[in-house]
Amino acid sequence: MLETSAESPAPVRVLSIALKEYVDRLGPIWIEGELSEINERTGMAFMRLRDTSEDMSVSVMCHRSVLAPVSPLPANARVVVFAKVSYYTKSGTLTLSAKEIRQVGVGELLARLEALKQLLASEGLFAQERKVSLPLLPRRVGLICGRNSAAEKDVVENAKRRWPAVQFEIREVAVQGAAAVVEVSAALAELEANPEVDVIIITRGGGSFEDLLAFSDESLVRLAASCKTPIVSAIGHEQDAPLLDLVADIRASTPTDAAKKVVPDISEEIELISQFQQRSRRKISNLLDFEYARINSLRERPVLKDPFVLITSRGEILQNLRDRSHRSATHALNLAREELVQISARVRSLSPQATLDRGYAVVQLDDGTIVRDPQGLDIGEKLRIRLADGQIAAQVSRP
């Protein structure tokens, strides 16, 4: 460890030698990243190895024979490098001296993506319940796309064709390569922070599997999952499926499809409003016709044609009831009168007066007791003899 102070500083040479000695103690290591800026000259190859998620890079140099087995490399090829770290004291630069370079195969990348997909799915980032609906008519549409790309033109032109008043907040970024993840993430964070942006479209045209890898980056996918603004993913073509498609609220098959999903078609909306107007008119017209028919039906009723018909009909009913009551009472009185006559005749026929009228007489004592046995009378006892038309006095002369 160098011991220095302001009075006794270490020369640059001493620091450079110390750094070199420290770096030389590091053994060779395997490193993964994207290989770019390949420059071959005088039997050597000079490159940069990038980490796209953090936008960091280191210099790599090797003999052309080390690069030959993997040449030609596609743009932004993902490789693993077996290298020794070297520090050059004269220039103060750190360089990796590559001993072996291997291109990461598509199969291996697919396996890694599948493992990442399973991890994010287990955390619920792809769950349907966390997705939000798009607004019917956004105030401003955020658009993240490539610089001067056809995807940008497709989205803007189709959206304005459908709704001419639509407003865009466009961020042109790198959509492939080492800087793609950083620039897309920065643009997404900026649009998410803008309160006027109601929906964000992330789009780019088609490309190879490697070209679309940036849109499956874990940091970008997690950032999209944390956004509150609805996100529409329109990456590549129908067969392409980066992880951003799974975490986005809406997945569009193409940039044109994204424009159709974000804004409504003004002609369709006008036609829909016209249909609603026609249906409303028919509904109101039918309701008026129904009520008019009801009023006519009420007007045709007898009680409305002649309001007195209700009183007249009730008067007739009362007259009929009165007549029936009179007939019923008269009949009852006649029956009672006849019955009274019959009972009077029966009573009259059974009364003592009727017996007297036939010539009989009733002998009574002074106290009114009827004499039934002459043996009980005393000589000289007074009697009353009741006849049909009166009574006479008598006296017992002999028994």
C-alpha angles and dihedrals in degrees: 000000000000116000110210140159139178089267094044109033124175117250118242089247092058092048092048092050091048091050092048092050090050094048092045089061089064113095125222115287140189114246130185127208147108116298116219144149092046111188119179121194140146094003094308134096124214121196145155124241111208136196102211096195093061100022092238127141143179132201118256127193130180143154113277089244089064091054095042098081092060098037131151094042120192118240113287092004116187112232144166116228129201103208147154119230113237129187119204111210097198095056098024092230131142116221136176115228103209119217096176135010125198126183114229106241125233090243091057091047090050090051091051092047091049091051090049090047091054091048094051092044091053088054090055096245091133096043115132094222093064093056118099130214123252118250115255092237116008119213092219132003119217113216125193112188145136123286112277089346129166088231090063092051092047093052097043097042096045093044092050090045089056097039113010095194095059115127125213134205101199127196115187111203142156108282098189138026134040098321097044098092094047095046096043091048092049092049092048092051091048094051091044089056092051108095092201093061109092098176135016125214118199110192146161135159127259125294145150124300090260092050091059097046092100089068091058094053111131096226092051092046092050091048091052090049091054094052118108093200113086112258127210115199117205104168120159120320136320094281094050115092116177117176090254087071090060097050096042118098091233128022117209121196094217138005088258090054089051091057090050092051096047102049130030124241107258093210091052091048091050090049090048091051089049090052090050090050092050092048090048092050091049091048093050092043092051091048092051091047090050093050091045089053090049091051091049090048090052092047090053092056113108093235091061095041091053112013090191091062089084091055092042094050091047090047090053090050091050091048091051091049091048092050091048091049091049092049091046093049092046091049091049091050092049091051091048091048092051091046090050091052091051093047091046090052091049092047091046092051091051098044123103089239090067089054091051090049088060091059103272126129134209119222114209136176120238090268091055097256111148114240111230102159121042091201091075095058124102124220110264094020112143121241137188119217114203115206131182093267101029144318138275133205122242140173129217108246098174134353 
